[in-house]
Each structure stands twice: as structure tokens, then as C-alpha cells.
Amino acid sequence: MDITFLVGNGFDLSLGYKTSYEDFYNYYLDQTRDSKDKAISCLRDSIANDFNSGSRLWTDFEIGLGIFTQEFGEDQAENYIDAYIDAVHKLHDYLSNLPKLSGPEGLTEEQLDTARKKIFHFYQGGTSQEQIDFSELLKKEKASGNDIIYNFVSFNYTNYLDEFIAALAQKSIDAWSIIKPNVFHVHGLLDDYPIVGLSSEDQILNPAFQKNEDIRIALIKTITESAIGYHRYSTLRGLIYRSRLVCLWGLSLGDSDKHCWNSICNWLHADPTRILFIFKHGVPPPSIFLSVERVRKTKEVISHFLNSADSLSFDKKTLISRIHVIFNPETVFEFPPKDK
């Protein structure tokens, strides 16, 4: 049985890296402050206005790139692309020059074993009933002679997750649980064509640009990867559809990746035995003795995810019973790990 983790920027942040959009935003404004290029200055002002209006997530930055197209005439596509390229280069420079923090080499073998157990028991942050149900599910798989294979997909351009997963994959704590050592980067890496952009052409708000081939290649993620001869999103779908369980960890579930959330909803709809876990960051865990609070917060998280998907041929509400929300994300990834 395959269990696939889709991991976002929350992982890098949990290690202490300054990889939030706000961190990059301050760097970008400083680097473009004296630019004489009109398009770059215009993009800088647009980003600043969005940020000051409350757009503080990476998905806001990407969606903002589509909104920014409205500032250009039909014959100014090249000017827009120049500003876009400049912004992506600055993002590359910023991430590439972050100071290196302690990696898995600083962990003892005992700590690595604790980290392995946290991944194998990823459901431990759930309710008592969820812990019982999913512990029994994995026990039945093992009793049937089936390996439990843990796959990892990163939405980040950095390789920090890769370093830790490679270290954890060097051994297992039982004969059935296998951590795959290679992390798949759906948006590429800093040194391997990182993709920054949108999910669909309707997110390009300049109608004249929606059919412009160069703009589409620059901005629409699935078209970008096809243009450079990659098949990252079909690989992602393959990993998802091979899985019995999918876990979303450290992701904001933004509109610039709608095509990914659509794939997950279609995967969930296709087989009633499939299960989705969403690990929610930034929200205090609901009280263990106040059930109404947990129900309300769980509904909010599930609604946010389902609203992030669109263009589905079925009622999304049919998926709700197989979506589980965990409000203690550190129960999976925590370095150095603590025994709990």
C-alpha cells in the first residue's frame, strides 16, 4: 500500500529557513527599489499593493502575476515577460543564498528512529478513534503481507526535505514500512527549471494575453513544463493514483495549484477506499473536550480544500467523509524530533 505525502513550504519554515513569501517580498522590494525598467517598477508596485492589502502567501504572489497582466497592452507581452523573468531570477537568487542550517547529519540514530516512527504513525495527531482506525488499517495491510510504502512529493524549489528523507530511508524500524529515498519535485528545483506561475488561463486577467503563446508558456504551469519537455504533473498524478492514502502537509492549498487539488479530488472520487489527510498549520488545535469546536474547525479546513478545486464532474460533498484533518502537524515532521 502506498501512502504519499505532498509537502509544502511549511517544512522549510519548520526547519528555521526564511522561505516565507514575506521574507522574499522584503528582499524583492529592496533589489528592485532603484530599477529604471518601467515594467519591473510597475510589477514592484503591484506586488507591494497586493502585499499591503493582505496577500501574504506564495500563492498570492503567483496569482498576482496573473492580475498584473492587466497593466499591459496587447503589444507589450515582451515587456511583461521581462518583468516576470526578473522576478523569478530574484526568487532564485534569494533562495540560493539562504544560510545553510543544520541538516540530518546532526541527528543521532535514536533521533532518526524517532523521526521514522513519526512518519509511520502519521495519524497520531488525530482523534483517538482516528488513531485506532488507521493503526488497524496498517496492521491489516502488514498481516496480508503488503509493504507500506511512503512516497514524498515536494512543492518547494529547495532540497531540504530531500536531505532528511534520504537519511530516514537508509533503514526501517520494521520489515514492512519502506520510505522511498527520492523526493519528487513537482515544481522543479532551483537548479532544474523551477516553475512559478498559474494553474489555468482564466487566472491571466488580461484577455489579450490569455491566448498569447509566449505568455502561456511563461505563466501556465502545465504548459511551461510541457514546453521544456518535462512531465512533472503527469508523474504527480501517477503517484497520487497509485496511493491508498494521500497526506497534505505544510501546503496553503492556493489557487495557483488548482490543477493539483483537482487531481486529488478526482483520485478520491474514483475509489471509496481512498483517504485524504490534511495537516493544518497555523491554527490552535481544537479542544479535546469540546466536540463542536473540532467539528467547526474541521469543516472550515475541508471546505477550504474543496473550494480550491474546480471543474469537477461530481458533487464535492461526497468526498467529505474520507477527508481527515489533523491539527498537530508536528506529529509527522519535527527535526530534531521529540518523543511524545
Backbone hydrogen bonds, N-H to C=O, Kabsch-Sander energy under -0.5 kcal/mol:
donor,donor_aa,acceptor,acceptor_aa,energy
3,I,149,I,-3.1
4,T,245,L,-2.3
5,F,3,I,-0.5
5,F,151,N,-2.8
6,L,4,T,-0.5
6,L,247,C,-3.3
7,V,5,F,-0.6
7,V,153,V,-3.3
8,G,249,W,-2.6
10,G,250,G,-2.1
11,F,8,G,-2.0
12,D,8,G,-0.5
13,L,9,N,-2.3
14,S,10,G,-1.8
15,L,11,F,-1.1
15,L,12,D,-0.5
16,G,12,D,-0.5
16,G,13,L,-1.2
17,Y,12,D,-2.0
19,T,17,Y,-1.8
24,F,20,S,-1.8
25,Y,21,Y,-3.1
26,N,22,E,-1.9
27,Y,23,D,-1.4
28,Y,24,F,-3.3
29,L,25,Y,-2.5
30,D,26,N,-1.7
31,Q,27,Y,-2.4
32,T,28,Y,-1.8
33,R,29,L,-0.5
33,R,30,D,-0.6
35,S,32,T,-1.6
41,S,37,D,-2.5
42,C,38,K,-2.1
43,L,39,A,-2.5
44,R,40,I,-2.5
45,D,41,S,-2.1
46,S,42,C,-2.3
47,I,43,L,-2.9
48,A,44,R,-2.3
49,N,45,D,-2.4
50,D,46,S,-2.3
51,F,47,I,-2.6
52,N,48,A,-2.5
53,S,49,N,-0.9
53,S,50,D,-0.5
54,G,51,F,-1.7
55,S,50,D,-2.3
56,R,54,G,-1.2
60,D,57,L,-0.6
61,F,57,L,-1.5
62,E,58,W,-2.1
63,I,59,T,-2.9
64,G,60,D,-2.3
65,L,61,F,-1.2
65,L,62,E,-0.6
66,G,62,E,-1.0
66,G,63,I,-0.5
67,I,63,I,-1.9
68,F,64,G,-2.6
69,T,65,L,-0.5
69,T,66,G,-0.7
70,Q,67,I,-1.8
71,E,68,F,-2.0
72,F,69,T,-1.7
76,Q,73,G,-2.0
80,Y,76,Q,-2.0
81,I,77,A,-2.7
82,D,78,E,-2.3
83,A,79,N,-1.8
84,Y,80,Y,-2.5
85,I,81,I,-3.0
86,D,82,D,-2.1
87,A,83,A,-2.0
88,V,84,Y,-2.3
89,H,85,I,-2.5
90,K,86,D,-2.0
91,L,87,A,-2.0
92,H,88,V,-2.4
93,D,89,H,-2.6
94,Y,90,K,-2.5
95,L,91,L,-2.4
96,S,92,H,-2.4
97,N,93,D,-1.2
98,L,95,L,-1.2
106,G,103,G,-1.8
107,L,104,P,-2.1
112,L,108,T,-2.3
113,D,109,E,-2.2
114,T,110,E,-2.0
115,A,111,Q,-2.3
116,R,112,L,-2.3
117,K,113,D,-2.3
118,K,114,T,-1.9
119,I,115,A,-1.6
120,F,116,R,-2.6
121,H,117,K,-2.1
122,F,119,I,-1.2
124,Q,121,H,-2.2
125,G,122,F,-0.6
126,G,123,Y,-2.2
131,Q,127,T,-2.5
132,I,128,S,-1.9
133,D,129,Q,-2.9
134,F,130,E,-2.6
135,S,131,Q,-1.5
136,E,132,I,-2.2
137,L,133,D,-1.9
138,L,134,F,-1.9
139,K,135,S,-2.0
140,K,136,E,-2.4
141,E,137,L,-1.8
142,K,138,L,-2.3
143,A,139,K,-2.6
144,S,140,K,-1.5
145,G,142,K,-1.7
146,N,141,E,-2.5
148,I,176,W,-3.0
149,I,1,M,-2.9
149,I,147,D,-0.7
150,Y,148,I,-0.5
150,Y,178,I,-3.2
151,N,3,I,-2.7
151,N,149,I,-0.6
153,V,5,F,-3.1
154,S,184,F,-2.9
155,F,7,V,-2.8
163,E,159,N,-1.6
164,F,160,Y,-1.4
165,I,161,L,-2.7
166,A,162,D,-2.5
167,A,163,E,-1.5
168,L,164,F,-2.3
169,A,165,I,-2.2
170,Q,167,A,-0.9
171,K,168,L,-1.0
178,I,148,I,-3.0
178,I,176,W,-0.6
180,K,150,Y,-2.5
180,K,178,I,-0.6
183,V,181,P,-0.6
184,F,152,F,-2.4
185,H,183,V,-0.5
186,V,154,S,-1.5
186,V,184,F,-0.8
187,H,154,S,-0.6
188,G,185,H,-1.2
189,L,192,D,-0.9
190,L,157,Y,-2.1
192,D,189,L,-1.9
195,I,187,H,-2.7
196,V,194,P,-0.6
198,L,219,L,-4.0
203,Q,200,S,-1.5
204,I,201,E,-2.1
205,L,66,G,-1.4
205,L,203,Q,-0.9
209,F,206,N,-1.5
210,Q,206,N,-1.0
211,K,207,P,-0.5
212,N,209,F,-1.1
213,E,211,K,-0.5
216,R,212,N,-2.6
217,I,213,E,-2.4
218,A,214,D,-1.9
219,L,215,I,-2.6
220,I,216,R,-2.1
221,K,198,L,-2.7
221,K,219,L,-0.7
223,I,220,I,-0.7
224,T,220,I,-2.7
225,E,221,K,-2.3
226,S,222,T,-1.3
227,A,223,I,-2.3
228,I,224,T,-1.5
229,G,226,S,-1.2
230,Y,225,E,-3.0
235,T,231,H,-2.0
236,L,232,R,-2.4
237,R,233,Y,-2.2
238,G,234,S,-2.1
239,L,235,T,-2.3
240,I,236,L,-2.5
241,Y,237,R,-2.9
242,R,238,G,-1.3
243,S,240,I,-1.5
244,R,2,D,-2.6
245,L,2,D,-1.5
246,V,275,I,-2.0
247,C,4,T,-2.8
248,L,277,F,-2.8
249,W,6,L,-3.0
249,W,247,C,-0.6
250,G,279,F,-0.6
257,D,254,G,-1.5
258,K,255,D,-1.6
260,C,257,D,-1.4
261,W,257,D,-1.6
262,N,258,K,-2.8
263,S,259,H,-1.5
264,I,260,C,-1.8
265,C,261,W,-2.3
266,N,262,N,-2.6
267,W,263,S,-2.4
268,L,264,I,-2.5
269,H,265,C,-2.4
270,A,266,N,-1.7
271,D,267,W,-0.6
271,D,268,L,-0.7
274,R,271,D,-1.8
275,I,244,R,-2.0
276,L,322,R,-2.7
277,F,246,V,-2.9
278,I,324,H,-2.9
279,F,248,L,-2.8
279,F,277,F,-0.5
280,K,278,I,-0.7
280,K,326,I,-2.7
281,H,279,F,-0.6
290,L,287,S,-0.7
291,S,289,F,-0.7
293,E,290,L,-0.7
294,R,290,L,-1.4
295,V,291,S,-2.5
296,R,292,V,-2.3
297,K,293,E,-2.4
298,T,294,R,-2.6
299,K,295,V,-2.3
300,E,296,R,-1.9
301,V,297,K,-2.0
302,I,298,T,-2.5
303,S,299,K,-2.8
304,H,300,E,-2.1
305,F,301,V,-2.2
306,L,302,I,-2.8
307,N,303,S,-2.5
308,S,304,H,-0.9
308,S,305,F,-0.9
309,A,305,F,-0.5
309,A,306,L,-1.0
316,K,314,F,-0.6
318,T,315,D,-1.9
319,L,316,K,-2.0
320,I,317,K,-1.0
322,R,319,L,-2.0
323,I,320,I,-1.8
324,H,276,L,-3.1
324,H,322,R,-0.5
326,I,278,I,-2.6
331,T,328,N,-2.2
332,V,329,P,-1.9
333,F,329,P,-1.1
334,E,332,V,-0.6
